[in-house]
């Protein structure tokens, strides 16, 4: 598995071309949060970066902290999206693990739709003390902002029920082992029907959708490494054959595996 700077993430284009800082989650948040990235702005001239983001059943919560104001955007995606960032602004973005945003923040998500939600303007937002956090962020340094966001999230984790903690552990197992729903149910001692119900109610995704996102994510990691043939990647990721892999990958990402590999390796070699 290819990692970026020691983090189990697949970097967007801006990660290697800008001065982004990446922070590991605290131990208490490790089951919920993949990482946090932050930029340091302060320049008046905009510097726009367009990134392509791929669905993996996770979500991002981005704090835009510029000119003494704070905006908070939740991005939850089920299809590939392109997002533009002004990298001369101050951002802190939390990347949640699959299913965590619904379980932790209580925001209703749908498995078939992309969602971009400005949370501070959302009247139906569950009580999660977001406004007091945003009041203090502009006065803090980048490191202290990240610590404050971690402390806020840890407070939310303490309120969650054990059932939600358990299901996130099952999601992690599914992603690591690429287990099909019936094998996953056997591995965790649940019936297939109970597993389906818990996933849908707590995460907003079915076990099969999480499995499919996990296959694409592992395939992208292999493609970026440049070390494996497409046939080997198809086999390792659980596809029937290379043709099946190519068809599914193109449908979910808008690119063939070879196009994705060429684009990513070309970008890496130019930095």
N, C-alpha and C positions, 0 to 999 in steps of 0.2 A: 504494500500500500504506500503510495507516494504521499508524503506530507510536506507542508509548506512551513518552513521555519519551526519545525517541531509540532505544528498544529495539524490535526486531522481535518484539513479543509482543502478545497480546490479553489485556488485564488482567482479572483476576477482580474481583468487586465490592469486596473488601477493599482493593485496591490504591489506590483513590481516596478511601477513607473512613478510612484509618488512616495512621500514620506509617511505612509500609514504606520501606525503602531498597533500591534495585536497583543491582546491580553488574554491569558488563560482564566477561566472561571474559578471561583473559589471552590473548595471541596464540596461544600454544601450545595453548590449550584451545578456541579459537573453532570448530573443526570438530566438537567434541564437546558443548560446553555452550552453551546459548542465553543464560542469564543466571543470576544468583543474587539472591534477595531475602532480606531479614532484618528481623526485628522486634526492638524493645527492650521487654522486659517489665518485671518488677520490682514490679508491683502485685499485691496479695493478692486483690482481687476479680476473678473471671473475667470476661472480655469475649468472648463467643462470637460468632464470625462464621461463617456457612455460605456456602461458595462452591460453584459448579457448575463442574466441570472436564470439558473435552472431549478425546476421544482424538485424537492426531496422530502416533502411533507413537513419541512421546517418553516420558519418565518423570521423576519427581521423587525426589530423595534429600533428606529433611528431617531436620535435626539439631534436636532439642528439648533446649535447654541451660538447664535451670531447677533452682534449688535445689542447685547443685553436681553435678547428675547429667546424663548425656547419654543420650538414646534416639535411635535412627536408624531411620527408616521409609522404605522404598522403595515408591513408588506407581507402578505400571505399569498403564495402563488401555487397554482396547479398546472400552469403552462409557462413556457419560456417567456420572459419579459426583458425589455431593454429599459434601463434606468439611467438617467443623466444626473450627474453630481457636479456641483461647483466645489472643487477641491480646495478653494481658497476660503471656504467657510469652515466653521468648527462643527464637526460631526462626532457623535459617539453612537455606535450601532451594536446592538446585541443580536447575535445570531442564535436563535433557539433551535434545539434539537427537534426531530420530527414529533409532531403532536403536542409539544410543550406549551405553545402559546394559548391554546384553548384550555388546557388543563390548569395552567398557572394564572393567566390573566382573565379567563372567563369570557373571552371575546368569541362570539359565535362565528364559525367559519364553515364554508361549504367545500366539499371535496372536489367539486367540478368548476369552481370559479376562482379567479384571481381577486384579491381584496387589497385595496389601498385605503387605509382608514386613518384620518388625522384624529388621534385619540383625545386631544384636549378639547376638541369641538364635538365630541361624541356624547350626546345626552344619555345614551343607554349604557355607557361604560360602567362596569361593576366597580364598586368601591375598592380602590387599590392604592389610594394615597399618592396619586401621580402628581397632582398640583403642588403639594408641599415640596416634593423632590425637584420639580422644575423651578420653583422659586429660588432655590439655593445654587443650582448648577452654574449660572453665569458668573458667579463670584469665585469659582473654584478653578484650580489648575487642572490639566488633563488627567493626571493620575488621581487626584482627589475626586474628580467627576466620576471616573470609573469606579472608585471605591464606594462613592455614594450610591451609584446605580446598583452595585453588587449588594450593598446593605439593604436597599429597597427590595430587591428581588428575593433576598434571603428571608425578609419579613413575610413576603407572599408565600414562599415555600413552606414556612412554618404553619401557615393556615390551611394548607392543602390536606386532603384526606389520604390515608395510607393507600387506598385503592388507586388513586392517581399516581402515586409514587411507584406502585407495583406495575402499572400498565406502561409507564415510561421505561422501566427496566426490560419489559417484554419487547418494546419497540427497539431498544438498543440491541437486544439479542437477535431480533429479526434482521436488523440492518447488518450486523456483523457476520452472521451465518448465512444470510440470504435464504431463510427458511420459508418454504411455501406455507400458506395458512394451516393446512392440516398437520404438517410436521411441527409447526410452531405451537399449535394447540397441544399436541402430544408432549412437546418438550417442557411446557409450563404447567401441564396437568389440568387443562381446561378443555371443555368440549368446544368444537368448532363454532357452534352457535353462540356460546357464552363469549368466546373470544371476539367474534364479529360484533356482538352487541356492545361490549366494553370499548372496543376501538371506536366505534361510531359515536357512542354517547360521550366519551371522554376526550377523544382526539379529533373527531370530525373526518376521519379516514377509515377505510376498510383495511384489514390485514393484507389483502391482495394489492391494494394501491401502495402501501408502504413497501411491500416486496418489490413492486415494479420500480419505484423510485430508487430503492437500494441497488437494484441491478444497474440502472443507468449511472448512478453515482460511482459504483465500482468500475464500470466500463470507462467512464471519463478519467478516472485515476490511472487506469492501465494505458489509455490512449495518450495521456500526457507524458507517461514515462518513456514511450517509444520503444519499449523492450519486448513487447509481445505482438504476435500476429493477430489479425482480426479473428481468425479461427480459434486461436487459443483464448482470446478474450471472451468470445461467445461461449466457449465451453466453461470457463471459470465463472462466468456470471449467470449460468443456468439457462441459456437460450438453446433452442433445438439445434441450430447450426448457424453458420455465418450469415446466411441470407436472412434468417429470422431476426438475428441480432441487428443487422443493418436496417431492416424495415422498421423495427420497433424504435431504434435509436433515431432514425430520420423523422419518424412521426412525432416523437416526444421533444426533439431538440431543434428540428428544422434544418439539420445538417446530416450528411452521411458521417459515419465514423471516421473515414479517411479525411474528409473536409475538416472535421473538428480537430483531428490530430495535427494536420498541417498548419492550421491556424494557431493552435496553442504552441506547438514547437517552434514555429516561426516567431511568435511573440517572445518566447523565452530566450531564443538565440539573439534577439535584438536588444536585450537588456543585460 
